[in-house]
Amino acid sequence: MELTLDEGRVYGSRYHTVHPVISWGLADDWGGIDTWANMEDWCITTFGPTPKDGVWTPNARWYMNNSKFWFRTEKDLSWFVLRWS
């Protein structure tokens, strides 16, 4: 799976982002639904729950938004990349 790395800002704070380029073919996991859910579950288990209102809560450790995972620290991004690459 391809992981596209970038940076973004949430309330002025820098976040490291990763966009998993998931195969959306219906032959494997119905368009990546299971893959995304597995990534989400792994992040919750590894980094703790993300705020229920997502990026509308400032300074969270991580978010999911806009088909990306957003990490406050580069270390958390690195763990994600190691796990899913």
N, CA, C and O atoms as CSV, one atom per row, in Angstrom:
chain,resi,resn,atom,element,x,y,z
A,1,MET,N,N,0.845,-1.178,0.000
A,1,MET,CA,C,0.000,0.000,0.000
A,1,MET,C,C,0.889,1.240,0.000
A,1,MET,O,O,1.907,1.302,0.689
A,2,GLU,N,N,0.484,2.198,-0.773
A,2,GLU,CA,C,1.209,3.467,-0.829
A,2,GLU,C,C,0.727,4.393,0.286
A,2,GLU,O,O,-0.473,4.510,0.532
A,3,LEU,N,N,1.668,5.045,0.954
A,3,LEU,CA,C,1.365,6.019,2.000
A,3,LEU,C,C,1.936,7.362,1.569
A,3,LEU,O,O,3.148,7.489,1.397
A,4,THR,N,N,1.090,8.357,1.393
A,4,THR,CA,C,1.515,9.686,0.988
A,4,THR,C,C,1.656,10.557,2.231
A,4,THR,O,O,0.686,10.778,2.956
A,5,LEU,N,N,2.871,11.050,2.471
A,5,LEU,CA,C,3.161,11.853,3.668
A,5,LEU,C,C,3.136,13.333,3.336
A,5,LEU,O,O,3.525,13.747,2.243
A,6,ASP,N,N,2.672,14.128,4.298
A,6,ASP,CA,C,2.616,15.576,4.127
A,6,ASP,C,C,2.533,16.202,5.512
A,6,ASP,O,O,2.693,15.522,6.526
A,7,GLU,N,N,2.285,17.488,5.542
A,7,GLU,CA,C,2.054,18.211,6.797
A,7,GLU,C,C,0.804,19.049,6.643
A,7,GLU,O,O,0.400,19.400,5.534
A,8,GLY,N,N,0.202,19.361,7.773
A,8,GLY,CA,C,-0.954,20.236,7.779
A,8,GLY,C,C,-1.017,20.975,9.101
A,8,GLY,O,O,-0.199,20.746,9.991
A,9,ARG,N,N,-1.972,21.844,9.224
A,9,ARG,CA,C,-2.139,22.637,10.455
A,9,ARG,C,C,-3.553,22.461,10.989
A,9,ARG,O,O,-4.530,22.438,10.240
A,10,VAL,N,N,-3.627,22.339,12.299
A,10,VAL,CA,C,-4.899,22.303,13.008
A,10,VAL,C,C,-4.801,23.341,14.110
A,10,VAL,O,O,-3.980,23.204,15.017
A,11,TYR,N,N,-5.619,24.371,14.045
A,11,TYR,CA,C,-5.571,25.480,15.009
A,11,TYR,C,C,-4.159,26.035,15.145
A,11,TYR,O,O,-3.730,26.395,16.241
A,12,GLY,N,N,-3.440,26.104,14.031
A,12,GLY,CA,C,-2.100,26.669,14.017
A,12,GLY,C,C,-0.990,25.718,14.395
A,12,GLY,O,O,0.184,26.049,14.227
A,13,SER,N,N,-1.328,24.538,14.904
A,13,SER,CA,C,-0.313,23.557,15.289
A,13,SER,C,C,0.017,22.646,14.106
A,13,SER,O,O,-0.871,22.223,13.365
A,14,ARG,N,N,1.300,22.355,13.944
A,14,ARG,CA,C,1.729,21.494,12.853
A,14,ARG,C,C,1.416,20.033,13.157
A,14,ARG,O,O,1.657,19.547,14.262
A,15,TYR,N,N,0.876,19.347,12.161
A,15,TYR,CA,C,0.617,17.912,12.243
A,15,TYR,C,C,1.266,17.232,11.047
A,15,TYR,O,O,1.354,17.800,9.959
A,16,HIS,N,N,1.714,16.011,11.271
A,16,HIS,CA,C,2.268,15.174,10.210
A,16,HIS,C,C,1.118,14.310,9.703
A,16,HIS,O,O,0.441,13.646,10.488
A,17,THR,N,N,0.902,14.321,8.395
A,17,THR,CA,C,-0.241,13.595,7.844
A,17,THR,C,C,0.229,12.433,6.982
A,17,THR,O,O,1.312,12.454,6.397
A,18,VAL,N,N,-0.622,11.425,6.925
A,18,VAL,CA,C,-0.400,10.295,6.032
A,18,VAL,C,C,-1.734,9.944,5.381
A,18,VAL,O,O,-2.752,9.764,6.049
A,19,HIS,N,N,-1.693,9.854,4.069
A,19,HIS,CA,C,-2.872,9.475,3.296
A,19,HIS,C,C,-2.635,8.077,2.753
A,19,HIS,O,O,-1.845,7.905,1.825
A,20,PRO,N,N,-3.309,7.067,3.316
A,20,PRO,CA,C,-3.168,5.715,2.785
A,20,PRO,C,C,-3.884,5.620,1.432
A,20,PRO,O,O,-5.087,5.865,1.342
A,21,VAL,N,N,-3.147,5.269,0.401
A,21,VAL,CA,C,-3.745,5.088,-0.917
A,21,VAL,C,C,-4.212,3.643,-0.975
A,21,VAL,O,O,-3.445,2.727,-1.272
A,22,ILE,N,N,-5.488,3.472,-0.683
A,22,ILE,CA,C,-6.085,2.143,-0.546
A,22,ILE,C,C,-6.662,1.715,-1.888
A,22,ILE,O,O,-7.275,2.512,-2.598
A,23,SER,N,N,-6.460,0.457,-2.223
A,23,SER,CA,C,-7.051,-0.105,-3.437
A,23,SER,C,C,-8.567,-0.147,-3.265
A,23,SER,O,O,-9.081,-0.774,-2.340
A,24,TRP,N,N,-9.260,0.517,-4.153
A,24,TRP,CA,C,-10.714,0.585,-4.031
A,24,TRP,C,C,-11.431,-0.448,-4.899
A,24,TRP,O,O,-12.615,-0.303,-5.202
A,25,GLY,N,N,-10.697,-1.496,-5.299
A,25,GLY,CA,C,-11.332,-2.563,-6.066
A,25,GLY,C,C,-12.252,-3.379,-5.188
A,25,GLY,O,O,-11.919,-3.677,-4.041
A,26,LEU,N,N,-13.383,-3.736,-5.705
A,26,LEU,CA,C,-14.363,-4.480,-4.913
A,26,LEU,C,C,-13.990,-5.950,-4.735
A,26,LEU,O,O,-14.642,-6.665,-3.973
A,27,ALA,N,N,-12.959,-6.403,-5.422
A,27,ALA,CA,C,-12.586,-7.809,-5.339
A,27,ALA,C,C,-11.913,-8.163,-4.012
A,27,ALA,O,O,-12.042,-9.295,-3.547
A,28,ASP,N,N,-11.196,-7.214,-3.392
A,28,ASP,CA,C,-10.421,-7.580,-2.212
A,28,ASP,C,C,-11.133,-7.297,-0.890
A,28,ASP,O,O,-11.457,-8.250,-0.181
A,29,ASP,N,N,-11.391,-6.068,-0.527
A,29,ASP,CA,C,-12.097,-5.852,0.754
A,29,ASP,C,C,-13.194,-4.799,0.620
A,29,ASP,O,O,-13.338,-3.924,1.474
A,30,TRP,N,N,-13.939,-4.891,-0.428
A,30,TRP,CA,C,-15.066,-3.993,-0.669
A,30,TRP,C,C,-14.651,-2.541,-0.619
A,30,TRP,O,O,-15.288,-1.717,0.037
A,31,GLY,N,N,-13.589,-2.243,-1.310
A,31,GLY,CA,C,-13.185,-0.856,-1.463
A,31,GLY,C,C,-12.367,-0.290,-0.328
A,31,GLY,O,O,-12.384,0.923,-0.116
A,32,GLY,N,N,-11.655,-1.114,0.405
A,32,GLY,CA,C,-10.778,-0.607,1.451
A,32,GLY,C,C,-11.451,-0.394,2.789
A,32,GLY,O,O,-10.824,0.115,3.718
A,33,ILE,N,N,-12.699,-0.767,2.909
A,33,ILE,CA,C,-13.432,-0.540,4.158
A,33,ILE,C,C,-12.744,-1.241,5.325
A,33,ILE,O,O,-12.540,-0.638,6.378
A,34,ASP,N,N,-12.387,-2.502,5.145
A,34,ASP,CA,C,-11.727,-3.231,6.234
A,34,ASP,C,C,-10.345,-2.665,6.534
A,34,ASP,O,O,-9.947,-2.577,7.695
A,35,THR,N,N,-9.618,-2.282,5.498
A,35,THR,CA,C,-8.284,-1.731,5.703
A,35,THR,C,C,-8.351,-0.458,6.532
A,35,THR,O,O,-7.605,-0.314,7.501
A,36,TRP,N,N,-9.231,0.466,6.168
A,36,TRP,CA,C,-9.354,1.723,6.920
A,36,TRP,C,C,-9.782,1.442,8.362
A,36,TRP,O,O,-9.231,2.030,9.293
A,37,ALA,N,N,-10.744,0.562,8.553
A,37,ALA,CA,C,-11.213,0.231,9.904
A,37,ALA,C,C,-10.095,-0.386,10.734
A,37,ALA,O,O,-9.980,-0.098,11.925
A,38,ASN,N,N,-9.273,-1.229,10.120
A,38,ASN,CA,C,-8.142,-1.826,10.833
A,38,ASN,C,C,-7.128,-0.762,11.236
A,38,ASN,O,O,-6.574,-0.816,12.333
A,39,MET,N,N,-6.884,0.200,10.359
A,39,MET,CA,C,-5.968,1.299,10.688
A,39,MET,C,C,-6.519,2.126,11.839
A,39,MET,O,O,-5.792,2.475,12.769
A,40,GLU,N,N,-7.797,2.434,11.770
A,40,GLU,CA,C,-8.443,3.206,12.839
A,40,GLU,C,C,-8.349,2.463,14.169
A,40,GLU,O,O,-7.978,3.060,15.180
A,41,ASP,N,N,-8.679,1.177,14.185
A,41,ASP,CA,C,-8.608,0.381,15.412
A,41,ASP,C,C,-7.190,0.333,15.965
A,41,ASP,O,O,-6.984,0.438,17.174
A,42,TRP,N,N,-6.213,0.174,15.075
A,42,TRP,CA,C,-4.814,0.132,15.507
A,42,TRP,C,C,-4.415,1.457,16.155
A,42,TRP,O,O,-3.752,1.460,17.192
A,43,CYS,N,N,-4.808,2.577,15.559
A,43,CYS,CA,C,-4.473,3.892,16.125
A,43,CYS,C,C,-5.107,4.086,17.500
A,43,CYS,O,O,-4.466,4.613,18.410
A,44,ILE,N,N,-6.347,3.668,17.655
A,44,ILE,CA,C,-7.026,3.797,18.950
A,44,ILE,C,C,-6.307,2.964,20.001
A,44,ILE,O,O,-6.086,3.429,21.119
A,45,THR,N,N,-5.942,1.734,19.649
A,45,THR,CA,C,-5.240,0.851,20.575
A,45,THR,C,C,-3.850,1.387,20.909
A,45,THR,O,O,-3.415,1.306,22.057
A,46,THR,N,N,-3.154,1.933,19.918
A,46,THR,CA,C,-1.774,2.366,20.087
A,46,THR,C,C,-1.654,3.759,20.705
A,46,THR,O,O,-0.821,3.979,21.584
A,47,PHE,N,N,-2.484,4.698,20.248
A,47,PHE,CA,C,-2.344,6.106,20.649
A,47,PHE,C,C,-3.475,6.603,21.543
A,47,PHE,O,O,-3.427,7.734,22.026
A,48,GLY,N,N,-4.482,5.780,21.765
A,48,GLY,CA,C,-5.635,6.198,22.556
A,48,GLY,C,C,-6.715,6.768,21.644
A,48,GLY,O,O,-6.473,7.029,20.466
A,49,PRO,N,N,-7.900,6.956,22.196
A,49,PRO,CA,C,-9.001,7.453,21.368
A,49,PRO,C,C,-8.760,8.881,20.900
A,49,PRO,O,O,-8.127,9.680,21.590
A,50,THR,N,N,-9.269,9.178,19.735
A,50,THR,CA,C,-9.229,10.533,19.208
A,50,THR,C,C,-10.505,11.249,19.646
A,50,THR,O,O,-11.503,10.579,19.914
A,51,PRO,N,N,-10.515,12.559,19.730
A,51,PRO,CA,C,-11.728,13.265,20.149
A,51,PRO,C,C,-12.914,12.924,19.255
A,51,PRO,O,O,-12.767,12.774,18.042
A,52,LYS,N,N,-14.078,12.804,19.860
A,52,LYS,CA,C,-15.287,12.446,19.111
A,52,LYS,C,C,-15.642,13.482,18.055
A,52,LYS,O,O,-16.235,13.145,17.030
A,53,ASP,N,N,-15.291,14.723,18.294
A,53,ASP,CA,C,-15.612,15.747,17.297
A,53,ASP,C,C,-14.430,16.026,16.371
A,53,ASP,O,O,-14.419,17.031,15.661
A,54,GLY,N,N,-13.434,15.134,16.380
A,54,GLY,CA,C,-12.335,15.200,15.423
A,54,GLY,C,C,-11.513,16.464,15.520
A,54,GLY,O,O,-11.168,16.916,16.612
A,55,VAL,N,N,-11.200,17.034,14.363
A,55,VAL,CA,C,-10.293,18.177,14.317
A,55,VAL,C,C,-10.875,19.432,14.946
A,55,VAL,O,O,-10.189,20.452,15.006
A,56,TRP,N,N,-12.093,19.394,15.409
A,56,TRP,CA,C,-12.676,20.566,16.070
A,56,TRP,C,C,-12.205,20.678,17.509
A,56,TRP,O,O,-12.528,21.652,18.190
A,57,THR,N,N,-11.443,19.690,17.987
A,57,THR,CA,C,-10.839,19.742,19.312
A,57,THR,C,C,-9.354,20.040,19.155
A,57,THR,O,O,-8.630,19.230,18.576
A,58,PRO,N,N,-8.879,21.178,19.654
A,58,PRO,CA,C,-7.461,21.541,19.492
A,58,PRO,C,C,-6.519,20.601,20.247
A,58,PRO,O,O,-6.871,20.049,21.290
A,59,ASN,N,N,-5.314,20.435,19.693
A,59,ASN,CA,C,-4.177,19.796,20.362
A,59,ASN,C,C,-4.327,18.311,20.674
A,59,ASN,O,O,-3.682,17.815,21.598
A,60,ALA,N,N,-5.152,17.597,19.935
A,60,ALA,CA,C,-5.247,16.155,20.150
A,60,ALA,C,C,-3.984,15.479,19.640
A,60,ALA,O,O,-3.281,16.013,18.782
A,61,ARG,N,N,-3.710,14.310,20.175
A,61,ARG,CA,C,-2.516,13.568,19.758
A,61,ARG,C,C,-2.617,13.148,18.293
A,61,ARG,O,O,-1.625,13.178,17.565
A,62,TRP,N,N,-3.820,12.757,17.864
A,62,TRP,CA,C,-4.004,12.340,16.484
A,62,TRP,C,C,-5.467,12.533,16.088
A,62,TRP,O,O,-6.352,12.604,16.941
A,63,TYR,N,N,-5.699,12.616,14.791
A,63,TYR,CA,C,-7.041,12.763,14.221
A,63,TYR,C,C,-7.143,11.896,12.973
A,63,TYR,O,O,-6.140,11.444,12.420
A,64,MET,N,N,-8.383,11.677,12.546
A,64,MET,CA,C,-8.676,11.174,11.210
A,64,MET,C,C,-9.551,12.226,10.558
A,64,MET,O,O,-10.585,12.605,11.107
A,65,ASN,N,N,-9.145,12.697,9.395
A,65,ASN,CA,C,-9.939,13.700,8.696
A,65,ASN,C,C,-9.456,13.782,7.250
A,65,ASN,O,O,-8.260,13.683,6.977
A,66,ASN,N,N,-10.392,13.963,6.339
A,66,ASN,CA,C,-10.058,14.206,4.936
A,66,ASN,C,C,-9.254,13.052,4.318
A,66,ASN,O,O,-8.309,13.283,3.564
A,67,SER,N,N,-9.634,11.819,4.642
A,67,SER,CA,C,-8.971,10.600,4.147
A,67,SER,C,C,-7.509,10.510,4.574
A,67,SER,O,O,-6.700,9.873,3.898
A,68,LYS,N,N,-7.172,11.141,5.687
A,68,LYS,CA,C,-5.808,11.127,6.204
A,68,LYS,C,C,-5.818,10.863,7.702
A,68,LYS,O,O,-6.813,11.082,8.392
A,69,PHE,N,N,-4.695,10.392,8.170
A,69,PHE,CA,C,-4.432,10.333,9.595
A,69,PHE,C,C,-3.476,11.471,9.910
A,69,PHE,O,O,-2.485,11.673,9.208
A,70,TRP,N,N,-3.776,12.211,10.967
A,70,TRP,CA,C,-3.011,13.401,11.362
A,70,TRP,C,C,-2.368,13.118,12.712
A,70,TRP,O,O,-3.060,12.782,13.673
A,71,PHE,N,N,-1.040,13.254,12.789
A,71,PHE,CA,C,-0.303,12.966,14.022
A,71,PHE,C,C,0.438,14.197,14.506
A,71,PHE,O,O,1.095,14.889,13.729
A,72,ARG,N,N,0.324,14.459,15.788
A,72,ARG,CA,C,0.973,15.628,16.397
A,72,ARG,C,C,2.490,15.479,16.399
A,72,ARG,O,O,3.209,16.459,16.203
A,73,THR,N,N,2.985,14.253,16.622
A,73,THR,CA,C,4.430,14.046,16.684
A,73,THR,C,C,4.902,13.183,15.512
A,73,THR,O,O,4.179,12.330,14.997
A,74,GLU,N,N,6.132,13.443,15.123
A,74,GLU,CA,C,6.731,12.653,14.045
A,74,GLU,C,C,6.926,11.199,14.476
A,74,GLU,O,O,6.873,10.290,13.647
A,75,LYS,N,N,7.147,10.985,15.753
A,75,LYS,CA,C,7.317,9.622,16.277
A,75,LYS,C,C,6.054,8.786,16.046
A,75,LYS,O,O,6.147,7.633,15.626
A,76,ASP,N,N,4.884,9.355,16.317
A,76,ASP,CA,C,3.635,8.624,16.090
A,76,ASP,C,C,3.433,8.337,14.606
A,76,ASP,O,O,2.996,7.247,14.237
A,77,LEU,N,N,3.749,9.307,13.757
A,77,LEU,CA,C,3.678,9.081,12.315
A,77,LEU,C,C,4.586,7.918,11.921
A,77,LEU,O,O,4.191,7.057,11.134
A,78,SER,N,N,5.795,7.893,12.465
A,78,SER,CA,C,6.748,6.828,12.135
A,78,SER,C,C,6.213,5.456,12.535
A,78,SER,O,O,6.351,4.490,11.785
A,79,TRP,N,N,5.608,5.371,13.708
A,79,TRP,CA,C,5.006,4.089,14.142
A,79,TRP,C,C,3.918,3.642,13.166
A,79,TRP,O,O,3.835,2.465,12.814
A,80,PHE,N,N,3.094,4.580,12.737
A,80,PHE,CA,C,2.030,4.270,11.798
A,80,PHE,C,C,2.621,3.753,10.485
A,80,PHE,O,O,2.193,2.725,9.962
A,81,VAL,N,N,3.604,4.476,9.964
A,81,VAL,CA,C,4.222,4.105,8.683
A,81,VAL,C,C,4.883,2.727,8.794
A,81,VAL,O,O,4.757,1.905,7.886
A,82,LEU,N,N,5.579,2.476,9.890
A,82,LEU,CA,C,6.210,1.160,10.074
A,82,LEU,C,C,5.165,0.047,10.099
A,82,LEU,O,O,5.378,-1.024,9.531
A,83,ARG,N,N,4.065,0.299,10.742
A,83,ARG,CA,C,3.019,-0.730,10.844
A,83,ARG,C,C,2.322,-0.992,9.513
A,83,ARG,O,O,2.014,-2.143,9.204
A,84,TRP,N,N,2.065,0.039,8.722
A,84,TRP,CA,C,1.207,-0.120,7.553
A,84,TRP,C,C,1.936,-0.086,6.207
A,84,TRP,O,O,1.292,-0.127,5.159
A,85,SER,N,N,3.262,-0.011,6.225
A,85,SER,CA,C,3.960,-0.027,4.928
A,85,SER,C,C,4.449,-1.428,4.589
A,85,SER,O,O,5.056,-1.632,3.538
